[in-house]
């Protein structure tokens, strides 16, 4: 089983990034997927979630209206479109698969700085 995040990097405040999480080794379409993030010295926090069935989404209040989670079952890929980024969004972002078993990715770093 693998979850491999990509797309992180350095972006200026107000900028955008698109994170991806490539899944393999399990039946991706049957899993609920989430994004979490952890900033230095802070606890890991929930960012966004998407269901396995109808694709319903849920967001943390801090990212609602700026971030969009999506899931492509044909490509076994989870995405997170992040717009209007601010310094408080800087963190390591992790994808998380919830299902018969639960899996974490290794994370991708997002830095927001001018």
LUMKOL-306249 format. One record per atom (N, C-alpha, C, O, CB): x, y, z. Coordinates in steps of 0.1 Angstrom, whole numbers, padded with zeros to 4 digits, always signed. Glycine has a CB too. Example, Ala and Ser with C-alpha at 12.3 -4.5 7.8 and 13.67 -1.06 7.14 Angstrom:
2
+0132-0057+0078/+0123-0045+0078/+0132-0033+0078/+0142-0033+0085/+0113-0045+0090/+0128-0022+0071/+0137-0011+0071/+0129+0000+0079/+0134+0011+0080/+0141-0006+0057/
***
This chain:
114
+0008-0012+0000/+0000+0000+0000/+0009+0012+0000/+0018+0013+0008/-0010+0000+0012/+0005+0022-0009/+0013+0034-0009/+0003+0046-0011/-0006+0045-0019/+0023+0034-0020/+0006+0057-0004/+0000+0070-0006/+0012+0080-0008/+0019+0082+0001/-0010+0074+0005/+0013+0086-0020/+0024+0094-0023/+0019+0108-0026/+0013+0110-0037/+0033+0088-0034/+0022+0118-0017/+0018+0131-0020/+0028+0139-0028/+0040+0136-0028/+0015+0139-0006/+0023+0148-0036/+0032+0157-0043/+0025+0170-0045/+0013+0172-0042/+0035+0151-0057/+0032+0180-0051/+0027+0193-0054/+0030+0204-0044/+0026+0215-0046/+0012+0192-0055/+0036+0201-0033/+0039+0211-0023/+0050+0220-0028/+0057+0217-0038/+0043+0204-0010/+0053+0230-0021/+0064+0239-0024/+0062+0253-0018/+0055+0254-0008/+0064+0241-0040/+0069+0263-0023/+0069+0276-0018/+0060+0285-0026/+0060+0285-0039/+0083+0282-0017/+0051+0292-0020/+0041+0300-0027/+0040+0313-0019/+0041+0313-0007/+0028+0294-0029/+0037+0324-0026/+0035+0337-0019/+0021+0338-0014/+0012+0331-0018/+0038+0349-0029/+0019+0346-0003/+0006+0348+0002/-0004+0352-0009/-0001+0360-0018/+0005+0358+0013/-0016+0346-0009/-0025+0349-0020/-0024+0339-0032/-0033+0339-0040/-0024+0363-0024/-0014+0331-0032/-0011+0322-0043/-0019+0309-0041/-0027+0307-0032/+0003+0319-0044/-0017+0300-0051/-0024+0287-0052/-0014+0276-0053/-0003+0277-0059/-0034+0287-0063/-0018+0265-0048/-0011+0252-0051/-0021+0241-0052/-0032+0242-0047/-0001+0249-0039/-0017+0231-0059/-0026+0219-0061/-0018+0207-0056/-0008+0203-0062/-0031+0217-0075/-0022+0201-0045/-0016+0189-0040/-0023+0176-0046/-0035+0176-0049/-0017+0188-0025/-0015+0166-0048/-0020+0153-0053/-0015+0142-0044/-0005+0143-0037/-0015+0151-0068/-0023+0132-0043/-0020+0120-0035/-0023+0108-0044/-0034+0105-0047/-0028+0119-0022/-0012+0101-0048/-0014+0089-0057/-0015+0077-0048/-0006+0074-0040/-0002+0088-0067/-0025+0069-0050/-0028+0057-0042/-0025+0045-0049/-0028+0044-0061/-0042+0058-0036/-0020+0035-0042/-0019+0021-0049/-0019+0011-0038/-0016+0013-0026/-0005+0021-0056/-0022-0001-0042/-0022-0013-0033/-0035-0015-0025/-0035-0024-0017/-0011-0011-0023/-0045-0007-0028/-0058-0010-0021/-0069-0004-0031/-0066+0003-0040/-0059-0003-0007/-0081-0008-0028/-0092-0004-0036/-0096+0010-0033/-0105+0013-0025/-0105-0014-0034/-0090+0019-0040/-0091+0034-0037/-0106+0038-0038/-0110+0047-0030/-0083+0042-0047/-0113+0033-0047/-0127+0038-0049/-0136+0035-0037/-0146+0042-0035/-0133+0032-0061/-0132+0026-0029/-0141+0022-0017/-0137+0030-0005/-0143+0028+0006/-0140+0007-0015/-0126+0038-0005/-0121+0044+0006/-0126+0059+0007/-0126+0066-0003/-0106+0043+0007/-0129+0063+0019/-0130+0077+0022/-0116+0083+0023/-0107+0076+0028/-0139+0080+0035/-0115+0095+0018/-0101+0101+0018/-0102+0115+0025/-0112+0122+0025/-0096+0103+0004/-0091+0118+0032/-0090+0130+0039/-0076+0137+0037/-0066+0130+0033/-0092+0128+0054/-0075+0149+0039/-0063+0157+0040/-0061+0162+0054/-0071+0167+0060/-0062+0168+0030/-0049+0161+0060/-0046+0166+0073/-0033+0175+0070/-0027+0174+0060/-0044+0155+0083/-0031+0183+0080/-0018+0191+0080/-0013+0193+0094/-0020+0192+0103/-0021+0205+0073/+0000+0195+0094/+0007+0197+0107/+0018+0208+0105/+0027+0206+0097/+0013+0184+0112/+0016+0218+0112/+0026+0229+0112/+0036+0227+0124/+0033+0220+0133/+0019+0243+0114/+0048+0232+0123/+0058+0230+0133/+0052+0235+0147/+0047+0246+0148/+0071+0238+0130/+0054+0226+0157/+0050+0229+0170/+0035+0228+0173/+0030+0232+0184/+0054+0243+0174/+0027+0224+0163/+0013+0223+0164/+0008+0209+0162/+0015+0200+0156/+0006+0233+0154/-0004+0206+0166/-0010+0193+0165/-0014+0191+0150/-0017+0201+0143/-0022+0191+0174/-0015+0179+0146/-0021+0176+0133/-0035+0180+0133/-0043+0176+0142/-0019+0161+0129/-0039+0186+0122/-0053+0191+0121/-0060+0186+0108/-0054+0185+0098/-0054+0206+0123/-0073+0184+0109/-0081+0180+0098/-0082+0192+0088/-0083+0203+0092/-0095+0175+0102/-0081+0189+0075/-0083+0199+0065/-0096+0197+0057/-0104+0206+0056/-0071+0199+0056/-0097+0185+0051/-0108+0183+0042/-0110+0168+0041/-0101+0160+0043/-0105+0189+0028/-0123+0164+0037/-0126+0150+0035/-0135+0148+0024/-0143+0158+0020/-0132+0144+0048/-0135+0136+0018/-0144+0133+0007/-0149+0118+0008/-0140+0110+0012/-0138+0135-0007/-0161+0116+0006/-0166+0103+0008/-0163+0094-0004/-0159+0098-0015/-0182+0103+0011/-0165+0081-0002/-0163+0071-0012/-0175+0069-0022/-0173+0065-0033/-0159+0058-0007/-0186+0073-0017/-0199+0070-0024/-0202+0082-0033/-0199+0082-0045/-0210+0068-0015/-0209+0091-0028/-0214+0103-0036/-0204+0114-0037/-0208+0124-0043/-0227+0108-0030/-0193+0113-0031/-0183+0123-0032/-0186+0135-0024/-0181+0146-0027/-0181+0127-0046/-0194+0134-0014/-0197+0145-0005/-0184+0150+0002/-0175+0142+0005/-0207+0141+0006/-0183+0163+0004/-0171+0169+0009/-0173+0176+0022/-0185+0180+0026/-0164+0178-0001/-0163+0178+0030/-0163+0184+0043/-0150+0191+0045/-0140+0186+0041/-0167+0175+0055/-0151+0204+0051/-0139+0212+0052/-0137+0217+0066/-0147+0220+0073/-0138+0223+0042/-0125+0219+0070/-0123+0227+0082/-0127+0241+0080/-0126+0246+0068/-0108+0227+0087/-0132+0248+0090/-0137+0262+0088/-0126+0271+0083/-0128+0280+0076/-0142+0267+0101/-0113+0268+0087/-0102+0277+0083/-0099+0276+0068/-0092+0285+0063/-0090+0273+0091/-0104+0266+0061/-0100+0265+0047/-0113+0266+0038/-0112+0266+0026/-0093+0252+0044/-0124+0266+0044/-0137+0266+0037/-0138+0278+0027/-0135+0289+0031/-0149+0265+0046/-0141+0275+0015/-0142+0285+0005/-0129+0288-0002/-0129+0295-0013/-0147+0298+0011/-0118+0283+0003/-0105+0284-0004/-0099+0272-0009/-0092+0272-0019/-0095+0291+0006/-0102+0260-0003/-0096+0247-0006/-0108+0239-0012/-0119+0240-0008/-0090+0240+0006/-0104+0230-0022/-0113+0221-0028/-0107+0207-0028/-0096+0205-0034/-0118+0226-0042/-0113+0197-0022/-0109+0183-0023/-0116+0176-0034/-0128+0178-0036/-0111+0176-0009/-0109+0168-0041/-0115+0160-0052/-0108+0146-0053/-0097+0144-0048/-0114+0167-0066/-0116+0137-0059/-0111+0123-0059/-0114+0117-0073/-0125+0117-0078/-0118+0114-0048/-0104+0112-0079/-0105+0106-0093/-0103+0091-0091/-0091+0086-0090/-0095+0112-0103/-0114+0083-0091/-0112+0069-0088/-0106+0062-0100/-0100+0051-0098/-0126+0063-0085/-0108+0067-0112/-0102+0061-0124/-0086+0062-0124/-0079+0053-0129/-0107+0068-0137/-0081+0073-0117/-0067+0075-0117/-0061+0072-0103/-0049+0074-0101/-0064+0089-0121/-0070+0067-0094/-0065+0065-0080/-0058+0077-0074/-0047+0075-0068/-0056+0052-0080/-0064+0088-0076/-0057+0101-0072/-0067+0109-0064/-0078+0112-0067/-0052+0108-0084/-0061+0115-0053/-0068+0125-0045/-0061+0138-0047/-0049+0138-0048/-0068+0121-0029/-0069+0149-0048/-0063+0162-0050/-0068+0172-0039/-0079+0170-0033/-0066+0167-0064/-0060+0182-0038/-0065+0193-0029/-0060+0206-0036/-0048+0209-0037/-0058+0192-0015/-0070+0213-0041/-0067+0227-0047/-0068+0237-0037/-0078+0238-0030/-0078+0230-0059/-0057+0244-0035/-0056+0254-0024/-0054+0268-0030/-0044+0270-0037/-0044+0251-0014/-0064+0277-0028/-0063+0290-0033/-0062+0300-0022/-0065+0297-0010/-0075+0293-0042/-0058+0312-0025/-0057+0323-0016/-0050+0319-0003/-0054+0321+0008/-0071+0328-0012/-0038+0313-0005/-0030+0308+0006/-0025+0319+0015/-0022+0330+0010/-0019+0299+0002/-0024+0316+0028/-0019+0326+0037/-0008+0319+0046/-0008+0306+0046/-0030+0332+0046/+0000+0326+0053/+0011+0320+0061/+0006+0309+0071/+0013+0300+0074/+0018+0330+0069/-0007+0311+0076/-0012+0301+0085/-0015+0287+0078/-0017+0277+0085/-0025+0306+0091/-0015+0287+0065/-0017+0274+0058/-0004+0266+0057/-0004+0255+0052/-0023+0277+0045/+0008+0272+0060/+0020+0265+0059/+0021+0253+0068/+0018+0255+0080/+0032+0275+0062/+0024+0242+0063/+0024+0229+0071/+0029+0218+0062/+0031+0220+0050/+0010+0226+0077/+0031+0207+0068/+0032+0194+0060/+0018+0189+0058/+0011+0187+0068/+0042+0184+0067/+0014+0186+0046/+0001+0181+0043/+0002+0166+0040/+0010+0161+0033/-0005+0188+0030/-0008+0159+0046/-0008+0144+0045/-0022+0140+0040/-0032+0145+0043/-0006+0138+0059/-0022+0130+0031/-0034+0123+0027/-0036+0111+0036/-0026+0105+0040/-0034+0120+0012/-0049+0108+0038/-0052+0097+0047/-0064+0089+0042/-0074+0095+0038/-0056+0103+0061/-0062+0076+0041/-0073+0068+0035/-0080+0060+0047/-0073+0054+0055/-0067+0058+0025/-0093+0061+0047/-0101+0055+0057/-0110+0044+0051/-0118+0047+0042/-0110+0066+0065/-0109+0032+0056/-0117+0021+0050/-0115+0009+0058/-0114+0009+0071/-0113+0019+0036/-0114-0002+0051/-0111-0015+0058/-0099-0014+0067/-0099-0019+0078/-0110-0027+0048/-0089-0008+0062/-0077-0004+0070/-0075+0011+0067/-0080+0017+0058/-0065-0012+0066/-0066+0017+0075/-0063+0031+0074/-0049+0033+0070/-0040+0026+0075/-0067+0039+0086/-0046+0043+0061/-0033+0045+0056/-0029+0060+0056/-0038+0068+0053/-0031+0039+0042/-0017+0063+0058/-0012+0077+0058/-0001+0078+0047/+0006+0068+0044/-0006+0081+0071/-0001+0089+0040/+0010+0092+0031/+0022+0098+0039/+0021+0099+0052/+0006+0102+0020/+0033+0101+0032/+0045+0106+0039/+0045+0121+0040/+0053+0126+0048/+0057+0101+0031/+0036+0128+0034/+0035+0142+0035/+0042+0150+0024/+0052+0145+0018/+0040+0146+0048/+0037+0162+0022/+0044+0172+0013/+0043+0185+0020/+0033+0189+0025/+0036+0172-0001/+0055+0192+0019/+0056+0205+0026/+0050+0217+0018/+0053+0218+0006/+0071+0208+0028/+0042+0225+0024/+0037+0237+0018/+0042+0249+0027/+0040+0249+0039/+0021+0237+0018/+0049+0258+0020/+0055+0270+0026/+0048+0282+0020/+0048+0283+0008/+0070+0270+0025/+0043+0291+0028/+0037+0303+0023/+0044+0315+0029/+0044+0318+0041/+0021+0304+0027/+0051+0322+0020/+0060+0333+0024/+0063+0342+0013/+0063+0338+0001/+0073+0327+0030/+0064+0355+0016/+0068+0364+0006/+0083+0366+0005/+0088+0374-0003/+0061+0378+0009/
***
